[in-house]
Amino acid sequence: MKSKQRISDLRAMSDDQLNDEVLKLKKEQFNMRFQRATGQLENTSQVRVVRRDIARAKTIAAQKRTEK
């Protein structure tokens, strides 16, 4: 249920907002990878969730580009 809500939020964003969201998620992914490497990351499954959110945002951005 949470991902469907997330997808509708992403679809409502403009192209610039989607690009900003992808950048934010990539920074979060980098920080999580760094924490995992140093042994500080407690919830390792969150890395997978962030990776999939990046893919969702990129997919929706590509769909919007092809619609234009």
All heavy atoms as TSV, in Angstrom:
chain	resi	resn	atom	element	x	y	z
A	1	MET	N	N	0.823	-1.192	0.000
A	1	MET	CA	C	0.000	0.000	0.000
A	1	MET	C	C	0.868	1.256	0.000
A	1	MET	O	O	0.560	2.228	-0.646
A	1	MET	CB	C	-0.914	-0.051	1.221
A	1	MET	CG	C	-1.915	1.062	1.258
A	1	MET	SD	S	-3.094	0.874	-0.068
A	1	MET	CE	C	-4.369	1.911	0.500
A	2	LYS	N	N	1.961	1.201	0.714
A	2	LYS	CA	C	2.818	2.377	0.827
A	2	LYS	C	C	3.439	2.742	-0.515
A	2	LYS	O	O	3.554	3.915	-0.846
A	2	LYS	CB	C	3.910	2.129	1.856
A	2	LYS	CG	C	4.641	3.399	2.261
A	2	LYS	CD	C	5.853	3.146	3.106
A	2	LYS	CE	C	5.573	2.487	4.412
A	2	LYS	NZ	N	6.764	2.399	5.270
A	3	SER	N	N	3.818	1.739	-1.322
A	3	SER	CA	C	4.474	2.035	-2.593
A	3	SER	C	C	3.493	2.639	-3.591
A	3	SER	O	O	3.871	3.494	-4.384
A	3	SER	CB	C	5.132	0.789	-3.168
A	3	SER	OG	O	4.161	-0.151	-3.533
A	4	LYS	N	N	2.231	2.224	-3.562
A	4	LYS	CA	C	1.242	2.815	-4.465
A	4	LYS	C	C	1.045	4.286	-4.141
A	4	LYS	O	O	0.910	5.112	-5.037
A	4	LYS	CB	C	-0.084	2.069	-4.375
A	4	LYS	CG	C	-0.035	0.703	-4.999
A	4	LYS	CD	C	-1.407	0.263	-5.384
A	4	LYS	CE	C	-1.390	-1.121	-5.944
A	4	LYS	NZ	N	-1.090	-1.170	-7.342
A	5	GLN	N	N	1.052	4.609	-2.869
A	5	GLN	CA	C	0.934	5.988	-2.445
A	5	GLN	C	C	2.169	6.770	-2.901
A	5	GLN	O	O	2.055	7.888	-3.384
A	5	GLN	CB	C	0.813	6.023	-0.925
A	5	GLN	CG	C	0.149	7.220	-0.361
A	5	GLN	CD	C	-0.071	7.051	1.125
A	5	GLN	OE1	O	0.737	6.421	1.810
A	5	GLN	NE2	N	-1.141	7.589	1.635
A	6	ARG	N	N	3.322	6.174	-2.793
A	6	ARG	CA	C	4.580	6.800	-3.197
A	6	ARG	C	C	4.591	7.046	-4.708
A	6	ARG	O	O	5.032	8.091	-5.168
A	6	ARG	CB	C	5.742	5.887	-2.793
A	6	ARG	CG	C	7.078	6.365	-3.182
A	6	ARG	CD	C	7.613	7.328	-2.168
A	6	ARG	NE	N	8.967	7.682	-2.555
A	6	ARG	CZ	C	9.391	8.922	-2.629
A	6	ARG	NH1	N	8.609	9.905	-2.292
A	6	ARG	NH2	N	10.608	9.174	-3.006
A	7	ILE	N	N	4.089	6.102	-5.484
A	7	ILE	CA	C	4.058	6.241	-6.932
A	7	ILE	C	C	3.156	7.397	-7.338
A	7	ILE	O	O	3.517	8.199	-8.203
A	7	ILE	CB	C	3.613	4.926	-7.604
A	7	ILE	CG1	C	4.680	3.856	-7.404
A	7	ILE	CG2	C	3.342	5.121	-9.085
A	7	ILE	CD1	C	4.260	2.476	-7.830
A	8	SER	N	N	1.996	7.521	-6.721
A	8	SER	CA	C	1.101	8.624	-7.073
A	8	SER	C	C	1.721	9.963	-6.699
A	8	SER	O	O	1.527	10.954	-7.414
A	8	SER	CB	C	-0.260	8.447	-6.398
A	8	SER	OG	O	-0.133	8.480	-5.000
A	9	ASP	N	N	2.478	10.006	-5.610
A	9	ASP	CA	C	3.183	11.238	-5.242
A	9	ASP	C	C	4.232	11.589	-6.289
A	9	ASP	O	O	4.386	12.753	-6.659
A	9	ASP	CB	C	3.859	11.099	-3.878
A	9	ASP	CG	C	2.870	11.011	-2.730
A	9	ASP	OD1	O	1.690	11.384	-2.926
A	9	ASP	OD2	O	3.282	10.580	-1.643
A	10	LEU	N	N	4.962	10.595	-6.769
A	10	LEU	CA	C	5.993	10.832	-7.774
A	10	LEU	C	C	5.378	11.287	-9.101
A	10	LEU	O	O	5.915	12.154	-9.775
A	10	LEU	CB	C	6.834	9.573	-7.994
A	10	LEU	CG	C	7.784	9.195	-6.864
A	10	LEU	CD1	C	8.415	7.834	-7.148
A	10	LEU	CD2	C	8.851	10.239	-6.670
A	11	ARG	N	N	4.244	10.705	-9.462
A	11	ARG	CA	C	3.599	11.088	-10.723
A	11	ARG	C	C	3.102	12.531	-10.680
A	11	ARG	O	O	3.018	13.191	-11.713
A	11	ARG	CB	C	2.441	10.152	-11.035
A	11	ARG	CG	C	2.885	8.781	-11.458
A	11	ARG	CD	C	1.736	7.994	-12.067
A	11	ARG	NE	N	2.063	6.595	-12.205
A	11	ARG	CZ	C	2.785	6.086	-13.186
A	11	ARG	NH1	N	3.278	6.874	-14.097
A	11	ARG	NH2	N	3.026	4.798	-13.249
A	12	ALA	N	N	2.773	13.028	-9.500
A	12	ALA	CA	C	2.276	14.393	-9.359
A	12	ALA	C	C	3.401	15.427	-9.437
A	12	ALA	O	O	3.137	16.614	-9.616
A	12	ALA	CB	C	1.525	14.535	-8.039
A	13	MET	N	N	4.654	14.991	-9.330
A	13	MET	CA	C	5.788	15.916	-9.339
A	13	MET	C	C	6.113	16.378	-10.754
A	13	MET	O	O	5.856	15.663	-11.726
A	13	MET	CB	C	7.030	15.248	-8.753
A	13	MET	CG	C	6.959	14.965	-7.304
A	13	MET	SD	S	8.504	14.225	-6.763
A	13	MET	CE	C	8.173	14.002	-5.035
A	14	SER	N	N	6.722	17.559	-10.840
A	14	SER	CA	C	7.198	18.060	-12.128
A	14	SER	C	C	8.539	17.397	-12.447
A	14	SER	O	O	9.112	16.684	-11.622
A	14	SER	CB	C	7.349	19.575	-12.084
A	14	SER	OG	O	8.420	19.926	-11.232
A	15	ASP	N	N	9.042	17.676	-13.652
A	15	ASP	CA	C	10.319	17.089	-14.066
A	15	ASP	C	C	11.462	17.522	-13.145
A	15	ASP	O	O	12.304	16.718	-12.755
A	15	ASP	CB	C	10.653	17.474	-15.502
A	15	ASP	CG	C	9.714	16.805	-16.491
A	15	ASP	OD1	O	9.117	15.777	-16.145
A	15	ASP	OD2	O	9.592	17.326	-17.617
A	16	ASP	N	N	11.488	18.804	-12.814
A	16	ASP	CA	C	12.544	19.309	-11.931
A	16	ASP	C	C	12.451	18.701	-10.537
A	16	ASP	O	O	13.468	18.365	-9.928
A	16	ASP	CB	C	12.474	20.834	-11.821
A	16	ASP	CG	C	12.850	21.514	-13.124
A	16	ASP	OD1	O	13.600	20.901	-13.915
A	16	ASP	OD2	O	12.396	22.650	-13.344
A	17	GLN	N	N	11.241	18.548	-10.048
A	17	GLN	CA	C	11.063	17.949	-8.728
A	17	GLN	C	C	11.504	16.494	-8.735
A	17	GLN	O	O	12.093	16.016	-7.759
A	17	GLN	CB	C	9.599	18.048	-8.289
A	17	GLN	CG	C	9.152	19.443	-7.938
A	17	GLN	CD	C	7.673	19.512	-7.657
A	17	GLN	OE1	O	6.872	18.794	-8.269
A	17	GLN	NE2	N	7.292	20.382	-6.738
A	18	LEU	N	N	11.224	15.783	-9.819
A	18	LEU	CA	C	11.667	14.384	-9.925
A	18	LEU	C	C	13.185	14.288	-9.932
A	18	LEU	O	O	13.759	13.415	-9.276
A	18	LEU	CB	C	11.099	13.730	-11.189
A	18	LEU	CG	C	9.675	13.213	-11.094
A	18	LEU	CD1	C	9.182	12.782	-12.471
A	18	LEU	CD2	C	9.570	12.073	-10.119
A	19	ASN	N	N	13.840	15.189	-10.665
A	19	ASN	CA	C	15.301	15.183	-10.690
A	19	ASN	C	C	15.869	15.472	-9.304
A	19	ASN	O	O	16.846	14.851	-8.888
A	19	ASN	CB	C	15.823	16.199	-11.702
A	19	ASN	CG	C	15.552	15.763	-13.125
A	19	ASN	OD1	O	15.425	14.576	-13.403
A	19	ASN	ND2	N	15.450	16.721	-14.025
A	20	ASP	N	N	15.252	16.411	-8.595
A	20	ASP	CA	C	15.693	16.710	-7.233
A	20	ASP	C	C	15.487	15.513	-6.307
A	20	ASP	O	O	16.330	15.219	-5.444
A	20	ASP	CB	C	14.946	17.929	-6.677
A	20	ASP	CG	C	15.341	19.219	-7.360
A	20	ASP	OD1	O	16.413	19.259	-7.999
A	20	ASP	OD2	O	14.573	20.205	-7.242
A	21	GLU	N	N	14.379	14.812	-6.505
A	21	GLU	CA	C	14.087	13.631	-5.684
A	21	GLU	C	C	15.119	12.536	-5.941
A	21	GLU	O	O	15.595	11.887	-4.999
A	21	GLU	CB	C	12.676	13.124	-6.006
A	21	GLU	CG	C	12.228	11.973	-5.158
A	21	GLU	CD	C	11.951	12.328	-3.710
A	21	GLU	OE1	O	11.793	13.509	-3.384
A	21	GLU	OE2	O	11.898	11.383	-2.893
A	22	VAL	N	N	15.492	12.334	-7.192
A	22	VAL	CA	C	16.500	11.322	-7.524
A	22	VAL	C	C	17.836	11.687	-6.876
A	22	VAL	O	O	18.515	10.825	-6.301
A	22	VAL	CB	C	16.654	11.163	-9.055
A	22	VAL	CG1	C	17.867	10.324	-9.403
A	22	VAL	CG2	C	15.404	10.538	-9.637
A	23	LEU	N	N	18.218	12.968	-6.954
A	23	LEU	CA	C	19.462	13.397	-6.319
A	23	LEU	C	C	19.431	13.165	-4.813
A	23	LEU	O	O	20.406	12.684	-4.232
A	23	LEU	CB	C	19.712	14.882	-6.594
A	23	LEU	CG	C	20.360	15.208	-7.928
A	23	LEU	CD1	C	20.435	16.717	-8.124
A	23	LEU	CD2	C	21.738	14.607	-8.002
A	24	LYS	N	N	18.308	13.498	-4.188
A	24	LYS	CA	C	18.172	13.307	-2.742
A	24	LYS	C	C	18.293	11.822	-2.379
A	24	LYS	O	O	18.994	11.453	-1.426
A	24	LYS	CB	C	16.823	13.853	-2.269
A	24	LYS	CG	C	16.610	13.753	-0.766
A	24	LYS	CD	C	15.212	14.167	-0.384
A	24	LYS	CE	C	14.280	13.069	-0.724
A	24	LYS	NZ	N	13.508	12.464	0.308
A	25	LEU	N	N	17.645	10.977	-3.177
A	25	LEU	CA	C	17.694	9.543	-2.906
A	25	LEU	C	C	19.096	8.971	-3.130
A	25	LEU	O	O	19.537	8.087	-2.396
A	25	LEU	CB	C	16.677	8.806	-3.777
A	25	LEU	CG	C	15.215	9.004	-3.383
A	25	LEU	CD1	C	14.294	8.475	-4.470
A	25	LEU	CD2	C	14.909	8.356	-2.049
A	26	LYS	N	N	19.802	9.482	-4.133
A	26	LYS	CA	C	21.168	9.000	-4.371
A	26	LYS	C	C	22.102	9.396	-3.235
A	26	LYS	O	O	22.983	8.622	-2.847
A	26	LYS	CB	C	21.697	9.527	-5.701
A	26	LYS	CG	C	21.130	8.792	-6.884
A	26	LYS	CD	C	21.836	9.173	-8.151
A	26	LYS	CE	C	21.375	8.272	-9.268
A	26	LYS	NZ	N	22.266	8.339	-10.414
A	27	LYS	N	N	21.905	10.595	-2.681
A	27	LYS	CA	C	22.709	11.004	-1.529
A	27	LYS	C	C	22.410	10.105	-0.332
A	27	LYS	O	O	23.319	9.691	0.398
A	27	LYS	CB	C	22.420	12.461	-1.169
A	27	LYS	CG	C	23.024	13.446	-2.122
A	27	LYS	CD	C	22.697	14.873	-1.721
A	27	LYS	CE	C	23.234	15.857	-2.742
A	27	LYS	NZ	N	22.892	17.242	-2.418
A	28	GLU	N	N	21.125	9.803	-0.153
A	28	GLU	CA	C	20.736	8.917	0.946
A	28	GLU	C	C	21.333	7.531	0.754
A	28	GLU	O	O	21.825	6.913	1.701
A	28	GLU	CB	C	19.209	8.831	1.006
A	28	GLU	CG	C	18.687	8.037	2.169
A	28	GLU	CD	C	17.173	8.030	2.237
A	28	GLU	OE1	O	16.525	8.841	1.551
A	28	GLU	OE2	O	16.638	7.193	2.986
A	29	GLN	N	N	21.338	7.051	-0.489
A	29	GLN	CA	C	21.923	5.745	-0.790
A	29	GLN	C	C	23.421	5.741	-0.493
A	29	GLN	O	O	23.949	4.783	0.080
A	29	GLN	CB	C	21.676	5.395	-2.252
A	29	GLN	CG	C	22.193	4.038	-2.649
A	29	GLN	CD	C	22.052	3.782	-4.127
A	29	GLN	OE1	O	22.128	4.697	-4.935
A	29	GLN	NE2	N	21.845	2.529	-4.492
A	30	PHE	N	N	24.108	6.801	-0.869
A	30	PHE	CA	C	25.539	6.899	-0.605
A	30	PHE	C	C	25.806	6.861	0.900
A	30	PHE	O	O	26.694	6.140	1.367
A	30	PHE	CB	C	26.106	8.190	-1.203
A	30	PHE	CG	C	27.549	8.418	-0.848
A	30	PHE	CD1	C	28.553	7.730	-1.505
A	30	PHE	CD2	C	27.895	9.307	0.148
A	30	PHE	CE1	C	29.885	7.927	-1.174
A	30	PHE	CE2	C	29.217	9.517	0.483
A	30	PHE	CZ	C	30.216	8.826	-0.174
A	31	ASN	N	N	25.036	7.640	1.657
A	31	ASN	CA	C	25.216	7.656	3.110
A	31	ASN	C	C	24.955	6.288	3.722
A	31	ASN	O	O	25.677	5.867	4.628
A	31	ASN	CB	C	24.304	8.707	3.745
A	31	ASN	CG	C	24.754	10.110	3.437
A	31	ASN	OD1	O	25.935	10.357	3.188
A	31	ASN	ND2	N	23.825	11.048	3.437
A	32	MET	N	N	23.947	5.585	3.219
A	32	MET	CA	C	23.649	4.251	3.736
A	32	MET	C	C	24.757	3.269	3.407
A	32	MET	O	O	25.123	2.437	4.235
A	32	MET	CB	C	22.325	3.750	3.173
A	32	MET	CG	C	21.139	4.415	3.756
A	32	MET	SD	S	19.665	3.702	3.044
A	32	MET	CE	C	18.522	4.072	4.324
A	33	ARG	N	N	25.306	3.349	2.194
A	33	ARG	CA	C	26.415	2.461	1.834
A	33	ARG	C	C	27.615	2.716	2.730
A	33	ARG	O	O	28.307	1.785	3.153
A	33	ARG	CB	C	26.816	2.687	0.374
A	33	ARG	CG	C	25.975	1.935	-0.600
A	33	ARG	CD	C	26.611	1.897	-1.963
A	33	ARG	NE	N	27.343	3.106	-2.280
A	33	ARG	CZ	C	27.248	3.763	-3.427
A	33	ARG	NH1	N	26.446	3.346	-4.358
A	33	ARG	NH2	N	27.969	4.843	-3.637
A	34	PHE	N	N	27.871	3.982	3.013
A	34	PHE	CA	C	28.985	4.344	3.882
A	34	PHE	C	C	28.751	3.802	5.292
A	34	PHE	O	O	29.663	3.238	5.906
A	34	PHE	CB	C	29.141	5.866	3.908
A	34	PHE	CG	C	30.440	6.325	4.484
A	34	PHE	CD1	C	31.581	6.363	3.710
A	34	PHE	CD2	C	30.514	6.721	5.800
A	34	PHE	CE1	C	32.785	6.790	4.244
A	34	PHE	CE2	C	31.703	7.143	6.353
A	34	PHE	CZ	C	32.844	7.182	5.571
A	35	GLN	N	N	27.537	3.958	5.801
A	35	GLN	CA	C	27.212	3.449	7.139
A	35	GLN	C	C	27.319	1.930	7.185
A	35	GLN	O	O	27.786	1.363	8.169
A	35	GLN	CB	C	25.803	3.871	7.538
A	35	GLN	CG	C	25.684	5.336	7.882
A	35	GLN	CD	C	24.248	5.731	8.200
A	35	GLN	OE1	O	23.327	4.926	8.066
A	35	GLN	NE2	N	24.056	6.967	8.604
A	36	ARG	N	N	26.877	1.266	6.110
A	36	ARG	CA	C	26.951	-0.199	6.087
A	36	ARG	C	C	28.405	-0.662	6.096
A	36	ARG	O	O	28.764	-1.630	6.769
A	36	ARG	CB	C	26.225	-0.744	4.865
A	36	ARG	CG	C	26.156	-2.258	4.851
A	36	ARG	CD	C	25.304	-2.789	3.767
A	36	ARG	NE	N	25.806	-2.365	2.467
A	36	ARG	CZ	C	25.211	-2.648	1.328
A	36	ARG	NH1	N	24.091	-3.323	1.310
A	36	ARG	NH2	N	25.724	-2.243	0.174
A	37	ALA	N	N	29.259	0.061	5.376
A	37	ALA	CA	C	30.671	-0.320	5.306
A	37	ALA	C	C	31.366	-0.144	6.653
A	37	ALA	O	O	32.275	-0.901	6.995
A	37	ALA	CB	C	31.383	0.501	4.239
A	38	THR	N	N	30.935	0.847	7.424
A	38	THR	CA	C	31.553	1.087	8.725
A	38	THR	C	C	30.843	0.337	9.853
A	38	THR	O	O	31.258	0.432	11.002
A	38	THR	CB	C	31.566	2.593	9.058
A	38	THR	OG1	O	30.223	3.081	9.072
A	38	THR	CG2	C	32.399	3.358	8.063
A	39	GLY	N	N	29.766	-0.388	9.505
A	39	GLY	CA	C	29.058	-1.172	10.512
A	39	GLY	C	C	28.084	-0.376	11.356
A	39	GLY	O	O	27.650	-0.848	12.407
A	40	GLN	N	N	27.710	0.817	10.912
A	40	GLN	CA	C	26.802	1.658	11.691
A	40	GLN	C	C	25.346	1.552	11.253
A	40	GLN	O	O	24.461	2.038	11.934
A	40	GLN	CB	C	27.240	3.123	11.591
A	40	GLN	CG	C	28.580	3.400	12.202
A	40	GLN	CD	C	29.027	4.828	11.975
A	40	GLN	OE1	O	28.444	5.547	11.184
A	40	GLN	NE2	N	30.077	5.231	12.664
A	41	LEU	N	N	25.090	0.929	10.105
A	41	LEU	CA	C	23.726	0.834	9.587
A	41	LEU	C	C	22.979	-0.276	10.313
A	41	LEU	O	O	23.394	-1.435	10.297
A	41	LEU	CB	C	23.754	0.571	8.079
A	41	LEU	CG	C	22.405	0.598	7.374
A	41	LEU	CD1	C	21.770	1.981	7.480
A	41	LEU	CD2	C	22.573	0.212	5.922
A	42	GLU	N	N	21.870	0.092	10.946
A	42	GLU	CA	C	21.095	-0.886	11.709
A	42	GLU	C	C	20.071	-1.592	10.822
A	42	GLU	O	O	19.879	-2.790	10.927
A	42	GLU	CB	C	20.391	-0.201	12.870
A	42	GLU	CG	C	21.347	0.322	13.921
A	42	GLU	CD	C	20.635	1.045	15.043
A	42	GLU	OE1	O	19.407	0.972	15.132
A	42	GLU	OE2	O	21.341	1.683	15.839
A	43	ASN	N	N	19.394	-0.845	9.967
A	43	ASN	CA	C	18.345	-1.421	9.126
A	43	ASN	C	C	18.878	-1.595	7.707
A	43	ASN	O	O	18.722	-0.724	6.859
A	43	ASN	CB	C	17.116	-0.501	9.144
A	43	ASN	CG	C	15.925	-1.116	8.466
A	43	ASN	OD1	O	15.990	-2.240	7.994
A	43	ASN	ND2	N	14.840	-0.374	8.396
A	44	THR	N	N	19.485	-2.740	7.432
A	44	THR	CA	C	20.114	-2.955	6.135
A	44	THR	C	C	19.090	-3.126	5.013
A	44	THR	O	O	19.423	-2.919	3.849
A	44	THR	CB	C	21.028	-4.185	6.169
A	44	THR	OG1	O	20.259	-5.314	6.588
A	44	THR	CG2	C	22.181	-3.961	7.114
A	45	SER	N	N	17.863	-3.467	5.321
A	45	SER	CA	C	16.855	-3.628	4.273
A	45	SER	C	C	16.446	-2.282	3.674
A	45	SER	O	O	15.886	-2.240	2.579
A	45	SER	CB	C	15.621	-4.342	4.827
A	45	SER	OG	O	14.988	-3.545	5.803
A	46	GLN	N	N	16.747	-1.208	4.351
A	46	GLN	CA	C	16.406	0.122	3.857
A	46	GLN	C	C	17.204	0.464	2.597
A	46	GLN	O	O	16.731	1.216	1.745
A	46	GLN	CB	C	16.649	1.164	4.952
A	46	GLN	CG	C	16.108	2.533	4.632
A	46	GLN	CD	C	14.590	2.570	4.521
A	46	GLN	OE1	O	13.885	1.735	5.075
A	46	GLN	NE2	N	14.095	3.520	3.779
A	47	VAL	N	N	18.393	-0.120	2.442
A	47	VAL	CA	C	19.214	0.116	1.255
A	47	VAL	C	C	18.452	-0.339	0.013
A	47	VAL	O	O	18.406	0.357	-1.000
A	47	VAL	CB	C	20.570	-0.616	1.357
A	47	VAL	CG1	C	21.368	-0.486	0.083
A	47	VAL	CG2	C	21.356	-0.100	2.546
A	48	ARG	N	N	17.827	-1.475	0.098
A	48	ARG	CA	C	17.050	-2.021	-1.016
A	48	ARG	C	C	15.854	-1.136	-1.336
A	48	ARG	O	O	15.551	-0.886	-2.513
A	48	ARG	CB	C	16.584	-3.428	-0.637
A	48	ARG	CG	C	15.792	-4.124	-1.671
A	48	ARG	CD	C	15.430	-5.508	-1.174
A	48	ARG	NE	N	14.642	-6.217	-2.158
A	48	ARG	CZ	C	14.066	-7.387	-1.937
A	48	ARG	NH1	N	14.206	-7.974	-0.768
A	48	ARG	NH2	N	13.373	-7.958	-2.862
A	49	VAL	N	N	15.190	-0.625	-0.324
A	49	VAL	CA	C	14.023	0.239	-0.513
A	49	VAL	C	C	14.433	1.524	-1.229
A	49	VAL	O	O	13.754	1.967	-2.167
A	49	VAL	CB	C	13.357	0.552	0.844
A	49	VAL	CG1	C	12.280	1.606	0.702
A	49	VAL	CG2	C	12.802	-0.719	1.463
A	50	VAL	N	N	15.537	2.112	-0.822
A	50	VAL	CA	C	16.005	3.349	-1.443
A	50	VAL	C	C	16.398	3.098	-2.897
A	50	VAL	O	O	16.088	3.895	-3.782
A	50	VAL	CB	C	17.182	3.960	-0.647
A	50	VAL	CG1	C	17.820	5.102	-1.401
A	50	VAL	CG2	C	16.706	4.424	0.708
A	51	ARG	N	N	17.055	1.983	-3.149
A	51	ARG	CA	C	17.451	1.643	-4.515
A	51	ARG	C	C	16.220	1.514	-5.417
A	51	ARG	O	O	16.209	1.997	-6.552
A	51	ARG	CB	C	18.259	0.353	-4.516
A	51	ARG	CG	C	18.890	0.035	-5.847
A	51	ARG	CD	C	19.794	-1.170	-5.797
A	51	ARG	NE	N	19.029	-2.372	-5.535
A	51	ARG	CZ	C	19.278	-3.248	-4.547
A	51	ARG	NH1	N	20.289	-3.049	-3.735
A	51	ARG	NH2	N	18.523	-4.309	-4.381
A	52	ARG	N	N	15.181	0.912	-4.919
A	52	ARG	CA	C	13.956	0.756	-5.697
A	52	ARG	C	C	13.226	2.087	-5.871
A	52	ARG	O	O	12.604	2.322	-6.908
A	52	ARG	CB	C	13.048	-0.275	-5.046
A	52	ARG	CG	C	13.612	-1.661	-5.216
A	52	ARG	CD	C	12.727	-2.710	-4.660
A	52	ARG	NE	N	13.305	-4.023	-4.940
A	52	ARG	CZ	C	12.712	-5.157	-4.666
A	52	ARG	NH1	N	11.534	-5.161	-4.093
A	52	ARG	NH2	N	13.300	-6.293	-4.946
A	53	ASP	N	N	13.275	2.963	-4.860
A	53	ASP	CA	C	12.676	4.291	-4.993
A	53	ASP	C	C	13.374	5.099	-6.084
A	53	ASP	O	O	12.723	5.831	-6.832
A	53	ASP	CB	C	12.739	5.054	-3.664
A	53	ASP	CG	C	11.691	4.580	-2.668
A	53	ASP	OD1	O	10.733	3.893	-3.076
A	53	ASP	OD2	O	11.836	4.911	-1.469
A	54	ILE	N	N	14.701	4.966	-6.180
A	54	ILE	CA	C	15.448	5.646	-7.238
A	54	ILE	C	C	14.972	5.133	-8.597
A	54	ILE	O	O	14.724	5.922	-9.523
A	54	ILE	CB	C	16.965	5.425	-7.077
A	54	ILE	CG1	C	17.483	6.146	-5.835
A	54	ILE	CG2	C	17.722	5.887	-8.315
A	54	ILE	CD1	C	18.902	5.803	-5.453
A	55	ALA	N	N	14.819	3.838	-8.720
A	55	ALA	CA	C	14.370	3.254	-9.984
A	55	ALA	C	C	12.963	3.724	-10.331
A	55	ALA	O	O	12.673	4.035	-11.496
A	55	ALA	CB	C	14.418	1.728	-9.896
A	56	ARG	N	N	12.080	3.803	-9.332
A	56	ARG	CA	C	10.718	4.292	-9.576
A	56	ARG	C	C	10.736	5.723	-10.085
A	56	ARG	O	O	10.051	6.064	-11.049
A	56	ARG	CB	C	9.892	4.226	-8.301
A	56	ARG	CG	C	9.361	2.882	-7.983
A	56	ARG	CD	C	8.373	2.942	-6.817
A	56	ARG	NE	N	8.145	1.605	-6.337
A	56	ARG	CZ	C	8.728	1.073	-5.259
A	56	ARG	NH1	N	9.538	1.790	-4.526
A	56	ARG	NH2	N	8.480	-0.168	-4.911
A	57	ALA	N	N	11.510	6.574	-9.436
A	57	ALA	CA	C	11.562	7.982	-9.826
A	57	ALA	C	C	12.134	8.137	-11.232
A	57	ALA	O	O	11.623	8.924	-12.041
A	57	ALA	CB	C	12.392	8.772	-8.820
A	58	LYS	N	N	13.181	7.378	-11.547
A	58	LYS	CA	C	13.768	7.449	-12.889
A	58	LYS	C	C	12.798	6.944	-13.946
A	58	LYS	O	O	12.716	7.493	-15.045
A	58	LYS	CB	C	15.060	6.645	-12.945
A	58	LYS	CG	C	16.230	7.317	-12.295
A	58	LYS	CD	C	17.487	6.485	-12.506
A	58	LYS	CE	C	18.719	7.231	-12.084
A	58	LYS	NZ	N	19.933	6.444	-12.375
A	59	THR	N	N	12.061	5.900	-13.640
A	59	THR	CA	C	11.095	5.338	-14.579
A	59	THR	C	C	9.980	6.339	-14.875
A	59	THR	O	O	9.610	6.562	-16.027
A	59	THR	CB	C	10.491	4.032	-14.034
A	59	THR	OG1	O	11.546	3.110	-13.821
A	59	THR	CG2	C	9.473	3.462	-14.988
A	60	ILE	N	N	9.458	6.965	-13.840
A	60	ILE	CA	C	8.382	7.944	-14.027
A	60	ILE	C	C	8.898	9.162	-14.791
A	60	ILE	O	O	8.204	9.693	-15.657
A	60	ILE	CB	C	7.763	8.320	-12.667
A	60	ILE	CG1	C	7.003	7.116	-12.112
A	60	ILE	CG2	C	6.851	9.523	-12.799
A	60	ILE	CD1	C	6.525	7.277	-10.695
A	61	ALA	N	N	10.123	9.581	-14.527
A	61	ALA	CA	C	10.720	10.707	-15.264
A	61	ALA	C	C	10.843	10.342	-16.749
A	61	ALA	O	O	10.549	11.181	-17.615
A	61	ALA	CB	C	12.066	11.076	-14.673
A	62	ALA	N	N	11.268	9.123	-17.041
A	62	ALA	CA	C	11.398	8.694	-18.441
A	62	ALA	C	C	10.034	8.627	-19.122
A	62	ALA	O	O	9.894	9.012	-20.287
A	62	ALA	CB	C	12.094	7.340	-18.497
A	63	GLN	N	N	9.023	8.169	-18.410
A	63	GLN	CA	C	7.677	8.112	-18.968
A	63	GLN	C	C	7.165	9.512	-19.292
A	63	GLN	O	O	6.546	9.736	-20.326
A	63	GLN	CB	C	6.717	7.426	-17.993
A	63	GLN	CG	C	6.920	5.944	-17.879
A	63	GLN	CD	C	6.073	5.327	-16.778
A	63	GLN	OE1	O	5.479	6.029	-15.960
A	63	GLN	NE2	N	6.017	4.004	-16.746
A	64	LYS	N	N	7.444	10.466	-18.407
A	64	LYS	CA	C	7.005	11.841	-18.650
A	64	LYS	C	C	7.718	12.440	-19.855
A	64	LYS	O	O	7.137	13.206	-20.614
A	64	LYS	CB	C	7.248	12.702	-17.408
A	64	LYS	CG	C	6.251	12.434	-16.313
A	64	LYS	CD	C	6.406	13.441	-15.197
A	64	LYS	CE	C	5.287	13.232	-14.191
A	64	LYS	NZ	N	5.020	14.397	-13.415
A	65	ARG	N	N	9.004	12.090	-20.017
A	65	ARG	CA	C	9.756	12.606	-21.164
A	65	ARG	C	C	9.187	12.049	-22.475
A	65	ARG	O	O	9.111	12.758	-23.471
A	65	ARG	CB	C	11.226	12.262	-21.055
A	65	ARG	CG	C	11.995	13.190	-20.151
A	65	ARG	CD	C	13.496	13.008	-20.330
A	65	ARG	NE	N	13.946	11.653	-20.030
A	65	ARG	CZ	C	14.319	11.233	-18.814
A	65	ARG	NH1	N	14.314	12.066	-17.796
A	65	ARG	NH2	N	14.719	9.983	-18.636
A	66	THR	N	N	8.792	10.776	-22.488
A	66	THR	CA	C	8.259	10.178	-23.718
A	66	THR	C	C	6.857	10.683	-24.028
A	66	THR	O	O	6.461	10.663	-25.180
A	66	THR	CB	C	8.258	8.650	-23.638
A	66	THR	OG1	O	7.487	8.227	-22.524
A	66	THR	CG2	C	9.663	8.105	-23.530
A	67	GLU	N	N	6.117	11.115	-23.017
A	67	GLU	CA	C	4.785	11.662	-23.245
A	67	GLU	C	C	4.849	13.007	-23.960
A	67	GLU	O	O	3.938	13.364	-24.683
A	67	GLU	CB	C	4.033	11.830	-21.923
A	67	GLU	CG	C	3.588	10.539	-21.302
A	67	GLU	CD	C	2.952	10.742	-19.934
A	67	GLU	OE1	O	2.859	11.910	-19.494
A	67	GLU	OE2	O	2.548	9.738	-19.332
A	68	LYS	N	N	5.925	13.731	-23.749
A	68	LYS	CA	C	6.032	15.076	-24.345
A	68	LYS	C	C	6.406	15.053	-25.773
A	68	LYS	O	O	6.665	14.498	-26.600
A	68	LYS	CB	C	7.055	15.913	-23.589
A	68	LYS	CG	C	6.576	16.275	-22.232
A	68	LYS	CD	C	7.557	17.176	-21.548
A	68	LYS	CE	C	7.019	17.538	-20.158
A	68	LYS	NZ	N	7.912	18.375	-19.438
